[in-house]
Amino acid sequence: MEEREQRMFNFKVSIEEAETIDAAAKGLGMTRSDYLRSRVLSAPSATLTANLEALLMYLIYITNRTHIAVYSVAENAEILTTDRLRTIYDDAVTAGLRYMAELPERMAKTQAQIAAQTNTAPPAAE
């Protein structure tokens, strides 16, 4: 790469973070710069995405089966009228749609919380 084609990035990290980065780079036989570059420029894992999609599909399936089972128990036991069951079902659909509409925001918050926990130094050994 020619010098005029390069850009320099500078940022600060704590001493503990620097040590973690250096140890990870050394463990892979890389320089700090090469290690950071590889981490920043690597594509998200297709396997991770596939696993998340499979997990989400499974959770939706289980939730659907649970809902149907609960609905069926009440209907078969004749403890709720069909009209009341329909109201419960309609309310559940509305709440589910509202939740799905808010899901991207909820996922972003969760991912930010996970990232914050992942980036913190572990507690000191006693």
GUGUTOR-503936 format. One record per residue (C-alpha): y, z, x; residue number from 1; residue in one letter. Coordinates in pm, whole numbers, plus 50000, padded with zeros to 5 digits. Layout:
<doros>
(doro (Y,Z,X),NUM,'a')
...
</doros>
This chain:
<doros>
(doro (50000,50000,50000),1,'m')
(doro (50341,49913,50136),2,'e')
(doro (50593,50195,50162),3,'e')
(doro (50831,50034,49912),4,'r')
(doro (50553,50025,49649),5,'e')
(doro (50490,50399,49665),6,'q')
(doro (50646,50688,49476),7,'r')
(doro (50645,51053,49577),8,'m')
(doro (50569,51329,49326),9,'f')
(doro (50651,51691,49401),10,'n')
(doro (50565,51996,49195),11,'f')
(doro (50516,52366,49249),12,'k')
(doro (50201,52568,49194),13,'v')
(doro (50121,52932,49253),14,'s')
(doro (49942,53040,49569),15,'i')
(doro (49625,53098,49368),16,'e')
(doro (49646,52753,49210),17,'e')
(doro (49703,52594,49552),18,'a')
(doro (49398,52774,49688),19,'e')
(doro (49189,52658,49392),20,'t')
(doro (49306,52298,49439),21,'i')
(doro (49242,52308,49813),22,'d')
(doro (48895,52457,49766),23,'a')
(doro (48802,52193,49509),24,'a')
(doro (48931,51913,49734),25,'a')
(doro (48745,52053,50035),26,'k')
(doro (48428,52088,49828),27,'g')
(doro (48443,51716,49753),28,'l')
(doro (48541,51621,50107),29,'g')
(doro (48881,51497,49995),30,'m')
(doro (49237,51559,50096),31,'t')
(doro (49454,51752,49854),32,'r')
(doro (49649,51434,49768),33,'s')
(doro (49335,51229,49711),34,'d')
(doro (49183,51504,49499),35,'y')
(doro (49493,51542,49280),36,'l')
(doro (49529,51166,49250),37,'r')
(doro (49167,51131,49140),38,'s')
(doro (49204,51408,48882),39,'r')
(doro (49526,51270,48736),40,'v')
(doro (49416,50907,48726),41,'l')
(doro (49057,50954,48608),42,'s')
(doro (48978,50831,48260),43,'a')
(doro (48865,51082,48000),44,'p')
(doro (48491,51112,47990),45,'s')
(doro (48330,50884,47733),46,'a')
(doro (48044,51133,47712),47,'t')
(doro (48281,51413,47618),48,'l')
(doro (48435,51199,47344),49,'t')
(doro (48092,51100,47212),50,'a')
(doro (47978,51463,47214),51,'n')
(doro (48290,51573,47025),52,'l')
(doro (48240,51298,46766),53,'e')
(doro (47874,51392,46721),54,'a')
(doro (47965,51759,46688),55,'l')
(doro (48234,51681,46432),56,'l')
(doro (47995,51464,46230),57,'m')
(doro (47736,51743,46237),58,'y')
(doro (47991,52003,46127),59,'l')
(doro (48105,51781,45840),60,'i')
(doro (47743,51729,45737),61,'y')
(doro (47666,52102,45743),62,'i')
(doro (47984,52183,45553),63,'t')
(doro (47898,51922,45290),64,'n')
(doro (47542,52053,45253),65,'r')
(doro (47666,52412,45226),66,'t')
(doro (47919,52314,44960),67,'h')
(doro (47654,52130,44759),68,'i')
(doro (47414,52425,44788),69,'a')
(doro (47672,52677,44673),70,'v')
(doro (47773,52450,44385),71,'y')
(doro (47408,52401,44287),72,'s')
(doro (47325,52773,44291),73,'v')
(doro (47610,52855,44056),74,'a')
(doro (47523,52563,43829),75,'e')
(doro (47149,52634,43819),76,'n')
(doro (47200,53006,43761),77,'a')
(doro (47435,52917,43476),78,'e')
(doro (47685,53181,43589),79,'i')
(doro (47976,52935,43582),80,'l')
(doro (48057,52669,43330),81,'t')
(doro (48056,52305,43429),82,'t')
(doro (48433,52292,43374),83,'d')
(doro (48487,52593,43605),84,'r')
(doro (48262,52437,43869),85,'l')
(doro (48459,52112,43842),86,'r')
(doro (48785,52306,43896),87,'t')
(doro (48638,52481,44200),88,'i')
(doro (48517,52147,44335),89,'y')
(doro (48856,51981,44281),90,'d')
(doro (49033,52272,44451),91,'d')
(doro (48793,52248,44745),92,'a')
(doro (48860,51874,44778),93,'v')
(doro (49237,51934,44775),94,'t')
(doro (49209,52211,45037),95,'a')
(doro (48980,51991,45249),96,'g')
(doro (49221,51700,45239),97,'l')
(doro (49511,51928,45331),98,'r')
(doro (49309,52066,45622),99,'y')
(doro (49218,51715,45742),100,'m')
(doro (49584,51611,45728),101,'a')
(doro (49672,51911,45949),102,'e')
(doro (49372,51862,46180),103,'l')
(doro (49550,51663,46456),104,'p')
(doro (49814,51935,46488),105,'e')
(doro (49550,52209,46483),106,'r')
(doro (49346,52025,46749),107,'m')
(doro (49652,51979,46971),108,'a')
(doro (49731,52351,46951),109,'k')
(doro (49370,52441,47030),110,'t')
(doro (49359,52203,47326),111,'q')
(doro (49682,52353,47458),112,'a')
(doro (49535,52704,47426),113,'q')
(doro (49218,52596,47608),114,'i')
(doro (49422,52432,47884),115,'a')
(doro (49633,52745,47924),116,'a')
(doro (49321,52960,47961),117,'q')
(doro (49158,52712,48200),118,'t')
(doro (49462,52700,48426),119,'n')
(doro (49492,53073,48472),120,'t')
(doro (49348,53240,48777),121,'a')
(doro (49034,53449,48720),122,'p')
(doro (49071,53827,48732),123,'p')
(doro (49041,53984,49075),124,'a')
(doro (48697,54110,49170),125,'a')
(doro (48666,54487,49183),126,'e')
</doros>
